[in-house]
């Protein structure tokens, strides 16, 4: 598998942390030099390893925010 290059542009927030120190984070990330996108995934301490996650455009993250605001 080819190397995946990423640059964390902005660390937005931590949703949770497990007993091994991995954290589910929301970040703005540029993948392989592309346009930065919002990203939700698990990260090892110091961001040396990552788990599976999802990447969203600004439009998608704003739509998600709209949907989440309907939850009581």
LOBA-823570 format. One line per 2 residues: number of its first residue (from 1); their letters; for each residue x, y, z of N, C-alpha, C. Coordinates in nm, 4 decimals. Layout:
N
NUM	A	X Y Z X Y Z X Y Z ~ ...
//
This chain:
72
1	XX	0.0843 -0.1174 0.0000 0.0000 0.0000 0.0000 0.0892 0.1242 0.0000 ~ 0.0573 0.2229 -0.0835 0.1393 0.3439 -0.0881 0.1261 0.4239 0.0413
3	XX	0.2306 0.5004 0.0703 0.2272 0.5854 0.1886 0.1204 0.6920 0.1729 ~ 0.0470 0.7145 0.2804 -0.0519 0.8209 0.2834 0.0109 0.9377 0.3574
5	XX	0.0157 1.0524 0.2915 0.0729 1.1714 0.3536 -0.0398 1.2587 0.4044 ~ -0.0209 1.3133 0.5229 -0.1235 1.3997 0.5792 -0.0582 1.5128 0.6573
7	XX	-0.1290 1.6233 0.6613 -0.0846 1.7396 0.7371 -0.2041 1.7878 0.8170 ~ -0.1938 1.7806 0.9493 -0.3020 1.8283 1.0346 -0.2932 1.9809 1.0380
9	XX	-0.3881 2.0452 0.9714 -0.3917 2.1906 0.9609 -0.4410 2.2529 1.0914 ~ -0.5461 2.1916 1.1489 -0.6038 2.2430 1.2730 -0.6596 2.1278 1.3551
11	XX	-0.6222 2.1227 1.4824 -0.6810 2.0264 1.5753 -0.8032 2.0933 1.6368 ~ -0.9217 2.0448 1.5995 -1.0454 2.1105 1.6389 -1.0939 2.0645 1.7758
13	XX	-1.0924 1.9339 1.8025 -1.1388 1.8876 1.9320 -1.1266 1.7382 1.9487 ~ -1.1365 1.6944 2.0742 -1.1307 1.5524 2.1105 -1.2694 1.5098 2.1565
15	XX	-1.3212 1.4029 2.0954 -1.4527 1.3516 2.1323 -1.4445 1.2531 2.2480 ~ -1.3392 1.1716 2.2509 -1.3230 1.0736 2.3582 -1.1796 1.0223 2.3582
17	XX	-1.1444 0.9526 2.4665 -1.0119 0.8903 2.4786 -1.0292 0.7552 2.5451 ~ -0.9596 0.6526 2.4912 -0.9708 0.5204 2.5526 -0.8569 0.4962 2.6516
19	XX	-0.8582 0.3800 2.7157 -0.7605 0.3491 2.8210 -0.6170 0.3370 2.7695 ~ -0.5995 0.3182 2.6395 -0.4648 0.3084 2.5813 -0.4137 0.4428 2.5296
21	XX	-0.4932 0.5484 2.5483 -0.4503 0.6811 2.5081 -0.4913 0.7225 2.3675 ~ -0.5562 0.6315 2.2937 -0.6061 0.6685 2.1610 -0.7240 0.7622 2.1777
23	XX	-0.7292 0.8652 2.0923 -0.8352 0.9644 2.1023 -0.9124 0.9756 1.9719 ~ -1.0450 0.9855 1.9849 -1.1292 1.0134 1.8682 -1.1309 1.1644 1.8545
25	XX	-1.0776 1.2137 1.7412 -1.0572 1.3569 1.7225 -1.1291 1.4094 1.5993 ~ -1.1591 1.5383 1.6044 -1.2081 1.6124 1.4883 -1.0955 1.7079 1.4494
27	XX	-1.0461 1.6943 1.3268 -0.9348 1.7764 1.2797 -0.9615 1.8244 1.1369 ~ -0.8904 1.9276 1.0980 -0.8884 1.9721 0.9593 -0.7563 1.9214 0.9013
29	XX	-0.7649 1.8332 0.8005 -0.6465 1.7632 0.7499 -0.6363 1.7753 0.5986 ~ -0.5134 1.7965 0.5511 -0.4835 1.7890 0.4086 -0.4256 1.6500 0.3826
31	XX	-0.4945 1.5712 0.2998 -0.4493 1.4368 0.2643 -0.3751 1.4414 0.1307 ~ -0.2531 1.3912 0.1298 -0.1716 1.3838 0.0073 -0.1641 1.5170 -0.0657
33	XX	-0.1538 1.6263 0.0094 -0.1381 1.7589 -0.0481 -0.2658 1.8208 -0.1025 ~ -0.3783 1.7556 -0.0798 -0.5058 1.8054 -0.1322 -0.5669 1.9146 -0.0459
35	XX	-0.6830 1.9612 -0.0884 -0.7589 2.0620 -0.0149 -0.7929 2.0067 0.1241 ~ -0.7712 2.0847 0.2307 -0.8027 2.0359 0.3653 -0.9508 2.0008 0.3795
37	XX	-0.9759 1.8924 0.4533 -1.1120 1.8467 0.4808 -1.1239 1.8158 0.6293 ~ -1.2472 1.8181 0.6770 -1.2741 1.7841 0.8166 -1.2687 1.6333 0.8301
39	XX	-1.2108 1.5875 0.9394 -1.1822 1.4457 0.9561 -1.2156 1.4032 1.0983 ~ -1.2854 1.2897 1.1105 -1.3167 1.2313 1.2409 -1.2601 1.0902 1.2412
41	XX	-1.1646 1.0648 1.3321 -1.1048 0.9307 1.3412 -1.0282 0.9154 1.4717 ~ -0.9906 0.7908 1.5025 -0.9083 0.7607 1.6192 -0.7615 0.7822 1.5858
43	XX	-0.6901 0.8406 1.6821 -0.5461 0.8651 1.6673 -0.4719 0.8130 1.7893 ~ -0.3555 0.7535 1.7644 -0.2662 0.7156 1.8735 -0.2049 0.8436 1.9302
45	XX	-0.1513 0.8343 2.0530 -0.0824 0.9516 2.1074 0.0254 0.9991 2.0097 ~ 0.0436 1.1276 2.0003 0.1425 1.1913 1.9111 0.1091 1.1751 1.7626
47	XX	-0.0093 1.1266 1.7304 -0.0553 1.1109 1.5916 0.0361 1.0226 1.5060 ~ 0.1041 0.9240 1.5681 0.1930 0.8380 1.4896 0.1175 0.7253 1.4179
49	XX	-0.0039 0.6921 1.4636 -0.0873 0.5912 1.3983 -0.2304 0.6415 1.3993 ~ -0.3092 0.5905 1.3026 -0.4489 0.6313 1.2943 -0.5375 0.5111 1.2694
51	XX	-0.6623 0.5232 1.3095 -0.7630 0.4223 1.2809 -0.8474 0.4659 1.1629 ~ -0.9473 0.3864 1.1325 -1.0393 0.4225 1.0247 -1.1222 0.5421 1.0680
53	XX	-1.1615 0.6217 0.9710 -1.2409 0.7387 1.0018 -1.3207 0.7837 0.8816 ~ -1.3714 0.9046 0.8925 -1.4472 0.9625 0.7819 -1.3998 1.1054 0.7576
55	XX	-1.4030 1.1454 0.6328 -1.3577 1.2777 0.5917 -1.4752 1.3510 0.5282 ~ -1.4931 1.4768 0.5673 -1.6075 1.5547 0.5216 -1.5634 1.6893 0.4654
57	XX	-1.6324 1.7335 0.3607 -1.6083 1.8674 0.3077 -1.6712 1.9697 0.4030 ~ -1.6434 2.0971 0.3813 -1.7038 2.2004 0.4653 -1.8561 2.1956 0.4542
59	XX	-1.9083 2.1755 0.3338 -2.0529 2.1676 0.3145 -2.1125 2.0499 0.3915 ~ -2.0433 1.9359 0.3895 -2.0921 1.8175 0.4615 -2.0880 1.8385 0.6122
61	XX	-1.9835 1.9018 0.6635 -1.9732 1.9227 0.8079 -2.0800 2.0219 0.8550 ~ -2.1114 2.1218 0.7718 -2.2175 2.2166 0.8065 -2.3542 2.1474 0.8052
63	XX	-2.3760 2.0571 0.7115 -2.5004 1.9800 0.7070 -2.5099 1.8887 0.8286 ~ -2.4000 1.8255 0.8664 -2.3960 1.7412 0.9855 -2.4307 1.8233 1.1091
65	XX	-2.3736 1.9429 1.1187 -2.4033 2.0322 1.2314 -2.5529 2.0624 1.2363 ~ -2.6101 2.0910 1.1210 -2.7543 2.1194 1.1123 -2.8364 1.9991 1.1617
67	XX	-2.7982 1.8816 1.1191 -2.8685 1.7602 1.1609 -2.8542 1.7377 1.3111 ~ -2.7321 1.7531 1.3631 -2.7089 1.7308 1.5062 -2.7836 1.8309 1.5922
69	XX	-2.8041 1.9517 1.5415 -2.8777 2.0540 1.6166 -3.0250 2.0178 1.6355 ~ -3.0758 1.9194 1.5609 -3.2154 1.8779 1.5768 -3.2318 1.7754 1.6887
71	XX	-3.1217 1.7224 1.7399 -3.1269 1.6233 1.8466 -3.1493 1.6921 1.9808 ~ -3.2462 1.6414 2.0570 -3.2729 1.6994 2.1884 -3.2168 1.6141 2.2988
//
